[in-house]
């Protein structure tokens, strides 16, 4: 019965995608398969954009400038796109 009850529940998941072209260029992507509307928007971040990471305890982490532009989706009105690795 326990196994059957787990099968009847909805699943919220994302699928990671990695495409490699014949010339070796790579495209990373992820789907956003949620059972609710997370109020997402498409966001484009230009190459050369200054970034600052954060540590697990909330302190400022590494700083860098993005080598490549990126396109993604945010959620819940966040100013950044969502990326799960």
Phi, psi and omega in degrees: 000320181299319178296319180292324180292327177291328181289336183275350182279150177285153182242133174247116186212165175234152180244125177275140182230135176227115180248130177243122181280167180301330180276002178093352178291150187235140173239125176259139178211162177212136175276162178234091186256078181256152179275359179231160176280116181264015176054052183269153175231156174279134180233135175248129178245120185287157175296150182084002181291129181287131181240151172224122178281177175224152180269165180303333180267013174088002179280162178294136181253211181297152175242143178199168173248135182295129177286326183239154172286160177216153177233136181200191180236142175263186177206144177063029178077012179293150181275359180236162178274159181273131176221120175246131180258000000 
